[in-house]
Amino acid sequence: MWVKLAASLGLAVVAALGTTGSAATLRMEPPRLTFAVEGRGICLERGTLMRPVRLTPARRNIQPSWSPTGRRLAFVNLSDGYLYVQDARGRGRPIAGDPYHENQGPAWSPDGRRIAFSAGRHGARLMMIRPDGTGNRALTNGPFDINPAWSPDGTRIAFARQRVGRTSVHILDVVGGAQRLLVEDASAPSWSPDGRSLVFSRTLGERVRNLFVIGADGTGERRLTSYQGYDMQPAWSPDGAWVAFTRLPPRSTNADIVAVRPDGTGLRVLRASRLYESDPTWRPSAPPRRGKGSCSAR
């Protein structure tokens, strides 16, 4: 079933890339889904007829984030809390971390020169660092700022701020440092490719979390999913055609990767696994030739 669903998604994404019908449009490579598998590393879909390839060692690597060219991957190792960057051949090293701070949520800037992430032990603030590990500096003062997401033009960062049991999404001006509240009771923001909207996750009650979309100016909020379970970690595809997210059924330990169109139609399961698969993101170009083995468990 998953092969048919993936094939359907691939055709739909290619169609969504353009309506001219030109040969150039039809040859465009659709973005590839990347995800984390509990205890097995970070994996990449290679096409509709091939099994996913594991990109990182079979460790507790999570929260993948691709550089704009798709040639480098940032991620977090839960075992040591360090932020890593590796190239398409799997060569990499930690660029941020120490025994007293936990790093999470790396996000590449659109120009590929910086990575935003959050760091802290008993709190968290947004940080920014170069891919080579230099220039590490704070962007916010917390007390608990997480989930950074760059706007497509690189001038703003959306992030989630937790205060006394309540989480809200804010927008940070990268140059001036000004911050503004975008929406209350929201987390895990992800920008649309045109920069006009963001998708986010909201807790609606015990064991219920769904996705919503809102304009970048804070208007036009609408519900994207209606599920009696956990819909979380949304990631807007680079072509704007899909929003991938993690879906965790209530009282279950096995999470799936699901996709939906930005208008709420076309909901489909992309990864139905016997494991906990999470942190979906999209690789913006063709997949690498080499991997570190298979990560499928079906």
Residue frames relative to the residue before (quaternion, step in Angstrom):
aa qw qx qy qz dx dy dz
M 1.0000 0.0000 0.0000 0.0000 0.00 0.00 0.00
W 0.6623 0.5301 -0.3243 0.4186 3.55 0.90 -0.93
V 0.6080 0.5489 -0.3625 0.4445 3.61 1.08 -0.64
K 0.6606 0.5048 -0.3076 0.4628 3.58 0.97 -0.89
L 0.6602 0.5079 -0.3108 0.4578 3.55 0.96 -0.86
A 0.6582 0.5042 -0.3115 0.4642 3.55 0.95 -0.87
A 0.6328 0.5291 -0.3273 0.4610 3.57 1.04 -0.81
S 0.6470 0.5205 -0.3090 0.4637 3.53 0.99 -0.86
L 0.6470 0.5101 -0.3149 0.4712 3.55 0.98 -0.85
G 0.6544 0.5313 -0.3230 0.4303 3.56 0.88 -0.92
L 0.6628 0.4951 -0.3010 0.4743 3.58 0.96 -0.88
A 0.6554 0.5173 -0.3138 0.4521 3.54 0.98 -0.84
V 0.6575 0.5087 -0.3171 0.4565 3.56 0.97 -0.84
V 0.6358 0.5180 -0.3317 0.4663 3.58 0.96 -0.83
A 0.6522 0.5107 -0.3157 0.4628 3.57 0.96 -0.86
A 0.6745 0.5127 -0.2961 0.4410 3.56 0.99 -0.81
L 0.5819 0.6094 -0.3773 0.3841 3.58 1.18 -0.43
G 0.8035 -0.1358 0.0849 0.5734 3.56 1.15 -0.36
T 0.2851 -0.7769 0.5409 0.1504 3.56 -1.14 0.56
T 0.4511 0.7095 -0.4452 0.3082 3.58 1.24 0.19
G 0.3720 -0.7470 0.4773 0.2754 3.55 1.18 -0.54
S 0.4159 0.7206 -0.4693 0.2959 3.58 1.19 0.16
A 0.6236 -0.5458 0.4000 0.3914 3.56 -1.23 0.47
A 0.6259 0.5462 -0.3460 0.4362 3.58 1.02 -0.77
T 0.6486 0.5151 -0.3189 0.4608 3.55 1.00 -0.80
L 0.6869 0.4941 -0.2895 0.4475 3.57 0.88 -0.92
R 0.6798 0.4864 -0.3001 0.4596 3.61 1.11 -0.53
M 0.4720 0.6848 -0.4522 0.3222 3.61 1.20 -0.19
E 0.4139 -0.7199 0.5087 0.2270 3.53 -0.95 0.95
P 0.3595 -0.7296 0.5255 0.2495 3.63 -0.65 0.97
P 0.5842 -0.5755 0.4213 0.3874 3.59 -1.12 0.51
R 0.3510 -0.7452 0.5348 0.1883 3.55 -1.06 0.79
L 0.4556 -0.6897 0.4978 0.2626 3.53 -1.04 0.80
T 0.0918 -0.7605 0.6422 0.0299 3.54 -1.03 0.94
F 0.0556 0.8061 -0.5833 0.0828 3.58 -0.98 0.79
A 0.4122 -0.6848 0.5434 0.2566 3.54 -1.32 0.35
V 0.1808 -0.7568 0.6204 0.0988 3.55 -1.09 0.79
E 0.5396 -0.6701 0.4009 0.3148 3.55 -0.67 1.11
G 0.8617 0.0644 -0.0881 0.4955 3.55 -0.68 1.15
R 0.7220 0.4426 -0.2436 0.4728 3.60 1.25 -0.08
G 0.6322 -0.5645 0.3339 0.4124 3.57 1.20 0.19
I 0.5997 -0.5468 0.4572 0.3637 3.52 -1.39 -0.29
C 0.1574 -0.8248 0.5430 0.0099 3.53 -0.84 1.07
L 0.2107 -0.7746 0.5897 0.0893 3.54 -1.25 0.55
E 0.3992 -0.6765 0.5659 0.2505 3.55 -0.98 0.89
R 0.2266 -0.8096 0.5313 0.1044 3.60 -0.80 1.00
G 0.7606 -0.2276 0.1880 0.5783 3.59 1.21 -0.18
T 0.6879 -0.5309 0.3166 0.3804 3.53 -1.25 0.31
L 0.7713 0.3601 -0.1909 0.4889 3.62 1.08 -0.56
M 0.6685 0.4654 -0.2992 0.4970 3.59 1.26 0.15
R 0.5131 -0.6277 0.4860 0.3264 3.53 -1.14 0.62
P 0.5897 -0.5678 0.4214 0.3903 3.60 -1.12 0.50
V 0.3189 -0.7210 0.5838 0.1940 3.53 -1.20 0.61
R 0.3913 -0.7004 0.5453 0.2427 3.55 -1.06 0.76
L 0.2882 -0.8040 0.5054 0.1227 3.57 -0.72 1.12
T 0.7711 0.2673 -0.1385 0.5611 3.58 1.13 -0.60
P 0.6615 -0.4696 0.3686 0.4539 3.59 -1.19 0.18
A 0.5698 -0.6122 0.4338 0.3353 3.55 -1.21 0.58
R 0.3616 0.7022 -0.5147 0.3336 3.51 0.46 1.28
R 0.6694 -0.4951 0.3657 0.4160 3.56 -1.29 -0.11
N 0.1979 0.7844 -0.5508 0.2053 3.54 0.65 1.19
I 0.0085 0.8147 -0.5752 0.0732 3.58 -0.78 1.05
Q 0.8141 0.3404 -0.2098 0.4211 3.53 -1.45 -0.09
P 0.0630 0.8251 -0.5573 0.0685 3.61 0.60 1.07
S 0.0117 0.7713 -0.6362 0.0121 3.56 -1.17 0.68
W 0.2770 -0.7926 0.5278 0.1284 3.58 -0.70 1.13
S 0.4935 -0.5933 0.5410 0.3344 3.51 -1.23 0.56
P 0.6743 -0.5215 0.3210 0.4128 3.64 -1.13 0.44
T 0.6880 0.4630 -0.2872 0.4793 3.61 1.09 -0.60
G 0.4411 -0.6991 0.4569 0.3286 3.59 1.20 -0.33
R 0.5507 0.6429 -0.3782 0.3746 3.59 1.24 0.25
R 0.7677 0.2278 -0.1530 0.5791 3.58 1.25 -0.27
L 0.2037 -0.7840 0.5825 0.0680 3.51 -1.12 0.80
A 0.1579 -0.7533 0.6318 0.0918 3.56 -0.95 0.94
F 0.1135 0.7847 -0.6022 0.0936 3.56 -1.07 0.72
V 0.3964 -0.6960 0.5494 0.2379 3.54 -1.34 0.23
N 0.2576 -0.7314 0.6108 0.1602 3.55 -1.06 0.82
L 0.3692 -0.7662 0.4854 0.2025 3.57 -0.48 1.20
S 0.5931 0.6024 -0.3682 0.3871 3.58 1.10 -0.57
D 0.8080 0.1891 -0.1008 0.5488 3.60 0.98 -0.79
G 0.4584 -0.7173 0.4281 0.3035 3.61 1.26 -0.15
Y 0.5019 0.6704 -0.4178 0.3523 3.58 1.25 0.20
L 0.3920 -0.6693 0.5793 0.2505 3.52 -1.33 0.47
Y 0.1302 -0.8111 0.5700 0.0180 3.56 -0.76 1.12
V 0.0944 -0.7394 0.6595 0.0967 3.53 -1.34 0.43
Q 0.0284 0.7955 -0.6043 0.0350 3.57 -0.89 0.93
D 0.4777 -0.6566 0.4976 0.3050 3.55 -1.26 0.42
A 0.7469 -0.4286 0.2722 0.4294 3.57 -1.32 0.07
R 0.6750 0.4730 -0.2954 0.4831 3.60 1.21 -0.37
G 0.6015 -0.6100 0.3415 0.3866 3.56 1.27 0.14
R 0.5133 0.6232 -0.4301 0.4039 3.56 1.26 0.23
G 0.2775 0.7743 -0.5286 0.2097 3.57 -0.69 1.01
R 0.1894 -0.7628 0.6085 0.1098 3.52 -1.37 -0.05
P 0.5774 -0.5594 0.4417 0.3983 3.59 -1.23 0.24
I 0.1763 -0.7984 0.5668 0.1010 3.59 -1.00 0.78
A 0.7945 0.0972 -0.0702 0.5954 3.61 1.22 -0.23
G 0.5195 0.6335 -0.4745 0.3219 3.54 -1.08 0.77
D 0.0756 0.7527 -0.6532 0.0329 3.52 -1.29 0.47
P 0.6970 -0.5035 0.3014 0.4121 3.61 -1.20 0.27
Y 0.7233 0.4637 -0.2384 0.4528 3.60 1.20 -0.37
H 0.7461 0.3242 -0.2052 0.5443 3.59 1.24 -0.06
E 0.2505 -0.7380 0.6077 0.1525 3.53 -1.13 0.71
N 0.2140 -0.7826 0.5763 0.0978 3.57 -0.88 0.96
Q 0.0854 0.8003 -0.5896 0.0675 3.55 -1.08 0.67
G 0.8454 0.3011 -0.1785 0.4035 3.51 -1.41 0.27
P 0.1243 0.8136 -0.5631 0.0743 3.66 0.75 0.84
A 0.0038 -0.7826 0.6221 -0.0223 3.57 -1.14 0.75
W 0.3489 -0.7524 0.5259 0.1888 3.58 -0.67 1.13
S 0.4499 -0.6431 0.5428 0.2990 3.54 -1.13 0.66
P 0.6352 -0.5685 0.3571 0.3819 3.62 -1.10 0.56
D 0.6930 0.4445 -0.2946 0.4851 3.61 1.12 -0.47
G 0.4917 -0.7062 0.3991 0.3165 3.59 1.27 0.01
R 0.5585 0.6464 -0.3749 0.3601 3.59 1.24 0.09
R 0.7941 0.2139 -0.0904 0.5617 3.58 1.19 -0.45
I 0.1824 -0.7416 0.6326 0.1290 3.52 -1.29 0.44
A 0.2134 -0.7488 0.6149 0.1252 3.56 -0.83 1.00
F 0.1089 0.7729 -0.6194 0.0844 3.58 -1.10 0.70
S 0.3789 -0.6929 0.5447 0.2822 3.57 -1.25 0.04
A 0.0533 -0.8017 0.5952 -0.0155 3.54 -1.10 0.76
G 0.3856 0.7013 -0.5451 0.2498 3.55 -1.12 0.69
R 0.3930 -0.7031 0.5355 0.2540 3.56 -1.27 0.22
H 0.8002 0.1469 -0.0694 0.5774 3.60 0.73 -1.02
G 0.7412 0.1412 -0.1274 0.6438 3.53 1.34 0.33
A 0.2204 -0.7705 0.5728 0.1721 3.58 -1.16 -0.29
R 0.0340 -0.7634 0.6436 0.0432 3.52 -1.19 0.62
L 0.5581 -0.6058 0.4440 0.3526 3.54 -1.20 0.48
M 0.1167 -0.7774 0.6174 0.0296 3.52 -1.05 0.91
M 0.1463 -0.7632 0.6173 0.1230 3.56 -1.30 0.25
I 0.0073 0.8064 -0.5864 0.0755 3.55 -0.90 0.98
R 0.4757 -0.6293 0.5184 0.3302 3.56 -1.21 0.45
P 0.6313 -0.5695 0.3651 0.3792 3.61 -1.12 0.54
D 0.6640 0.4850 -0.3200 0.4706 3.59 1.18 -0.34
G 0.6107 -0.5942 0.3341 0.4029 3.59 1.29 0.10
T 0.5979 0.5608 -0.3690 0.4380 3.59 1.23 0.04
G 0.7887 0.3866 -0.2349 0.4163 3.55 -1.33 0.18
N 0.2824 0.7812 -0.5160 0.2093 3.60 1.13 0.50
R 0.1694 0.7878 -0.5756 0.1389 3.60 -0.75 1.03
A 0.5270 -0.6456 0.4656 0.2978 3.53 -1.25 0.52
L 0.2649 -0.7574 0.5796 0.1424 3.54 -1.14 0.75
T 0.7885 0.1143 -0.0579 0.6016 3.58 1.13 -0.65
N 0.4605 -0.6867 0.4972 0.2629 3.53 -1.33 0.23
G 0.5794 -0.6013 0.3785 0.3994 3.60 1.22 0.15
P 0.4395 0.1886 -0.7162 -0.5082 1.57 -2.03 -1.46
F 0.7988 0.0656 -0.0426 0.5964 3.60 1.14 -0.47
D 0.1058 0.8049 -0.5629 0.1551 3.55 0.06 1.38
I 0.0506 0.8121 -0.5704 0.1119 3.57 -0.67 1.15
N 0.7941 0.3842 -0.2321 0.4099 3.57 -1.41 -0.14
P 0.1352 0.8117 -0.5622 0.0824 3.66 0.70 0.86
A 0.0022 0.7755 -0.6308 0.0253 3.56 -1.13 0.76
W 0.3477 -0.7606 0.5166 0.1836 3.59 -0.65 1.14
S 0.4476 -0.6279 0.5564 0.3094 3.54 -1.15 0.64
P 0.6398 -0.5649 0.3475 0.3884 3.63 -1.07 0.58
D 0.7051 0.4407 -0.2828 0.4781 3.62 1.09 -0.57
G 0.5009 -0.7094 0.3886 0.3081 3.59 1.28 0.07
T 0.5588 0.6312 -0.3857 0.3748 3.60 1.21 0.17
R 0.7863 0.2405 -0.1129 0.5578 3.60 1.21 -0.45
I 0.1601 -0.7448 0.6359 0.1234 3.52 -1.30 0.44
A 0.2334 -0.7339 0.6222 0.1404 3.54 -0.86 1.00
F 0.0765 0.7989 -0.5927 0.0685 3.57 -1.01 0.75
A 0.4350 -0.6766 0.5311 0.2663 3.55 -1.32 0.34
R 0.1256 -0.7850 0.6044 0.0524 3.56 -0.99 0.90
Q 0.1945 -0.7881 0.5783 0.0813 3.56 -0.76 1.09
R 0.0791 0.7760 -0.6191 0.0914 3.55 -0.92 1.03
V 0.8520 -0.1332 0.0709 0.5013 3.58 -0.76 1.10
G 0.7803 -0.3887 0.1856 0.4535 3.53 0.65 1.12
R 0.6899 0.4195 -0.2807 0.5189 3.60 1.24 0.10
T 0.1670 -0.7980 0.5759 0.0602 3.56 -0.93 0.92
S 0.0155 -0.7925 0.6094 -0.0192 3.58 -0.97 0.87
V 0.4021 -0.6952 0.5421 0.2471 3.55 -1.24 0.48
H 0.0992 -0.7890 0.6063 0.0077 3.55 -0.92 1.02
I 0.3025 -0.7142 0.5993 0.1979 3.53 -1.34 0.36
L 0.1632 -0.7864 0.5932 0.0557 3.55 -0.85 1.07
D 0.3268 -0.6999 0.6016 0.2035 3.55 -0.99 0.92
V 0.4121 -0.7629 0.4379 0.2374 3.58 -0.44 1.23
V 0.7157 0.4494 -0.2641 0.4648 3.60 0.91 -0.86
G 0.7947 0.3393 -0.1741 0.4722 3.56 0.68 -1.04
G 0.4316 -0.7292 0.4362 0.3028 3.57 1.19 -0.45
A 0.4478 0.6930 -0.4597 0.3285 3.61 1.24 0.00
Q 0.1549 -0.7839 0.5976 0.0668 3.56 -1.11 0.77
R 0.0100 -0.7843 0.6200 0.0161 3.54 -1.15 0.61
L 0.4992 -0.6380 0.5038 0.2999 3.52 -1.15 0.68
L 0.2363 -0.7701 0.5770 0.1350 3.57 -0.91 0.93
V 0.7905 -0.1712 0.1669 0.5639 3.59 0.73 -1.06
E 0.4136 -0.7073 0.5262 0.2273 3.55 -1.07 0.83
D 0.8230 0.2215 -0.1705 0.4945 3.56 -1.33 0.35
A 0.5550 0.5843 -0.3799 0.4542 3.56 0.85 1.01
S 0.0028 0.7839 -0.6208 0.0115 3.55 -1.21 0.57
A 0.8213 0.3025 -0.1916 0.4441 3.56 -1.40 0.06
P 0.1026 0.8285 -0.5453 0.0761 3.65 0.64 1.01
S 0.0224 -0.7645 0.6440 0.0194 3.54 -1.25 0.58
W 0.3962 -0.7520 0.4863 0.2026 3.58 -0.79 1.08
S 0.4508 -0.6027 0.5739 0.3227 3.52 -1.27 0.47
P 0.6236 -0.5804 0.3580 0.3822 3.63 -1.06 0.60
D 0.6885 0.4623 -0.2973 0.4732 3.62 1.10 -0.52
G 0.4913 -0.7046 0.4027 0.3163 3.60 1.29 -0.02
R 0.5398 0.6576 -0.3864 0.3563 3.58 1.24 0.09
S 0.8048 0.1780 -0.0596 0.5631 3.58 1.14 -0.59
L 0.1679 -0.7425 0.6317 0.1468 3.52 -1.37 0.22
V 0.2583 -0.7088 0.6301 0.1840 3.52 -1.24 0.59
F 0.0109 0.8036 -0.5941 0.0335 3.57 -1.04 0.75
S 0.4365 -0.6729 0.5358 0.2638 3.54 -1.34 0.25
R 0.0506 -0.8004 0.5973 0.0051 3.57 -1.06 0.79
T 0.3683 -0.7050 0.5651 0.2192 3.56 -1.00 0.88
L 0.1737 -0.8215 0.5412 0.0458 3.56 -0.73 1.13
G 0.7802 -0.1436 0.1067 0.5994 3.57 1.22 -0.22
E 0.7335 -0.3836 0.2930 0.4785 3.54 -1.25 -0.15
R 0.8555 0.0123 -0.0743 0.5124 3.56 -0.77 1.16
V 0.6508 0.4591 -0.3452 0.4965 3.61 1.10 0.59
R 0.1392 0.7543 -0.6292 0.1259 3.54 -0.82 1.06
N 0.0420 -0.8174 0.5740 -0.0234 3.58 -0.75 1.04
L 0.5016 -0.6501 0.4913 0.2907 3.54 -1.37 0.22
F 0.0871 -0.7710 0.6303 0.0250 3.53 -1.18 0.75
V 0.2461 -0.7316 0.6141 0.1643 3.55 -1.31 0.41
I 0.0010 -0.7899 0.6127 -0.0254 3.58 -1.05 0.80
G 0.5405 -0.6085 0.4682 0.3441 3.56 -1.17 0.56
A 0.6006 -0.5869 0.4063 0.3603 3.57 -1.15 0.59
D 0.6570 0.4771 -0.3089 0.4953 3.58 1.27 -0.29
G 0.5996 -0.6051 0.3418 0.3968 3.58 1.28 0.13
T 0.6264 0.5295 -0.3409 0.4595 3.59 1.24 0.14
G 0.7889 0.3919 -0.2385 0.4090 3.55 -1.37 0.14
E 0.2221 0.7943 -0.5406 0.1657 3.60 1.03 0.64
R 0.0756 0.7849 -0.6110 0.0701 3.56 -1.02 0.86
R 0.5021 -0.6572 0.4828 0.2879 3.52 -1.20 0.60
L 0.2673 -0.7879 0.5396 0.1286 3.56 -0.94 0.92
T 0.8016 0.0959 -0.0531 0.5878 3.62 0.99 -0.75
S 0.1312 -0.7503 0.6426 0.0838 3.54 -1.28 0.51
Y 0.2283 0.7823 -0.5268 0.2416 3.54 -0.07 1.32
Q 0.3567 -0.7295 0.5450 0.2087 3.56 -0.96 0.85
G 0.6177 0.4413 -0.3652 0.5388 3.51 0.62 1.25
Y 0.6568 -0.5173 0.3826 0.3931 3.56 -1.20 -0.49
D 0.0196 -0.7371 0.6753 -0.0135 3.55 -0.75 1.15
M 0.1629 0.8095 -0.5295 0.1945 3.59 -0.47 1.17
Q 0.8047 0.3182 -0.2333 0.4436 3.53 -1.42 0.10
P 0.1217 0.8252 -0.5442 0.0900 3.64 0.73 0.95
A 0.0516 -0.7773 0.6268 0.0136 3.56 -1.20 0.65
W 0.2974 -0.7628 0.5524 0.1567 3.57 -0.53 1.19
S 0.4347 -0.7070 0.4884 0.2696 3.59 -0.82 0.94
P 0.6324 -0.5781 0.3592 0.3698 3.62 -1.10 0.63
D 0.6962 0.4489 -0.2808 0.4847 3.60 1.11 -0.56
G 0.5101 -0.6875 0.3920 0.3369 3.58 1.29 -0.03
A 0.5346 0.6848 -0.3783 0.3195 3.58 1.27 -0.11
W 0.8167 0.1557 -0.0401 0.5542 3.59 1.11 -0.65
V 0.1908 -0.6958 0.6691 0.1783 3.48 -1.41 0.31
A 0.1657 -0.7698 0.6105 0.0854 3.58 -0.64 1.12
F 0.0581 0.8025 -0.5915 0.0524 3.58 -1.10 0.63
T 0.5037 -0.6194 0.5094 0.3211 3.53 -1.35 0.23
R 0.0911 -0.7843 0.6125 0.0381 3.57 -0.94 0.91
L 0.0577 -0.7937 0.6053 -0.0175 3.54 -0.69 1.17
P 0.3429 -0.7421 0.5338 0.2163 3.61 -0.50 1.12
P 0.5871 -0.5776 0.4171 0.3843 3.61 -1.11 0.54
R 0.8441 0.1108 -0.1261 0.5092 3.54 -1.07 0.86
S 0.5647 0.5586 -0.4018 0.4556 3.58 1.07 0.74
T 0.2956 -0.7431 0.5705 0.1871 3.54 -1.23 0.48
N 0.6364 0.4971 -0.3254 0.4919 3.60 1.28 0.06
A 0.1207 -0.8067 0.5774 0.0344 3.57 -0.52 1.18
D 0.2693 -0.7526 0.5845 0.1391 3.55 -1.16 0.72
I 0.3720 -0.6606 0.5915 0.2745 3.53 -1.38 0.23
V 0.0618 -0.8071 0.5857 -0.0424 3.56 -0.68 1.18
A 0.1475 -0.7750 0.6055 0.1049 3.58 -1.22 0.46
V 0.0372 -0.7694 0.6376 0.0058 3.53 -1.20 0.64
R 0.5039 -0.6229 0.4942 0.3375 3.54 -1.17 0.53
P 0.6323 -0.5760 0.3541 0.3783 3.61 -1.08 0.57
D 0.6691 0.4655 -0.3178 0.4844 3.60 1.20 -0.27
G 0.6180 -0.5894 0.3245 0.4066 3.58 1.28 0.18
T 0.6001 0.5555 -0.3632 0.4465 3.60 1.25 0.00
G 0.7804 0.4140 -0.2453 0.3994 3.54 -1.38 0.05
L 0.2405 0.7983 -0.5244 0.1730 3.60 1.12 0.47
R 0.1518 0.7928 -0.5764 0.1270 3.58 -0.84 0.95
V 0.4482 -0.6653 0.5311 0.2729 3.53 -1.19 0.63
L 0.2300 -0.7865 0.5620 0.1130 3.57 -0.76 1.05
R 0.7914 0.0947 -0.0170 0.6037 3.55 1.05 -0.81
A 0.0182 0.7733 -0.6318 0.0496 3.57 -0.44 1.23
S 0.0357 0.8530 -0.5088 0.1104 3.54 -0.07 1.33
R 0.4843 -0.6242 0.5208 0.3233 3.52 -1.34 0.25
L 0.6596 0.4590 -0.2994 0.5143 3.56 1.33 0.13
Y 0.5550 -0.5569 0.4757 0.3943 3.55 -1.33 -0.05
E 0.0032 0.7926 -0.6071 0.0565 3.57 -0.36 1.28
S 0.0636 0.8221 -0.5490 0.1367 3.56 -0.74 1.06
D 0.7738 0.4036 -0.2594 0.4135 3.55 -1.39 -0.26
P 0.1169 0.8173 -0.5589 0.0772 3.63 0.72 0.90
T 0.0890 0.7471 -0.6572 0.0442 3.52 -1.17 0.69
W 0.4187 -0.7205 0.5067 0.2209 3.58 -1.27 0.20
R 0.3081 -0.7204 0.5879 0.2012 3.53 -0.96 0.87
P 0.3944 -0.7901 0.4179 0.2133 3.61 -0.57 1.10
S 0.7792 0.2364 -0.1591 0.5583 3.62 1.19 -0.07
A 0.7764 -0.3635 0.2352 0.4580 3.55 -1.34 -0.05
P 0.5643 -0.6362 0.4081 0.3322 3.61 -1.08 0.71
P 0.5696 -0.5960 0.4324 0.3652 3.60 -1.15 0.51
R 0.5619 -0.6275 0.4270 0.3288 3.56 -1.20 0.50
R 0.7731 0.3244 -0.1656 0.5193 3.55 1.05 -0.69
G 0.0497 -0.7836 0.6180 0.0400 3.53 -1.21 0.56
K 0.4955 -0.6440 0.4915 0.3135 3.55 -1.28 -0.22
G 0.7736 -0.3140 0.1599 0.5266 3.56 1.06 0.76
S 0.6290 -0.5343 0.4137 0.3844 3.53 -1.36 -0.03
C 0.1560 -0.7863 0.5901 0.0964 3.56 -1.16 0.56
S 0.4389 0.7115 -0.4517 0.3117 3.57 1.21 0.29
A 0.0419 0.7724 -0.6331 0.0286 3.55 -1.09 0.76
R 0.1844 0.8022 -0.5340 0.1932 3.54 0.13 1.31
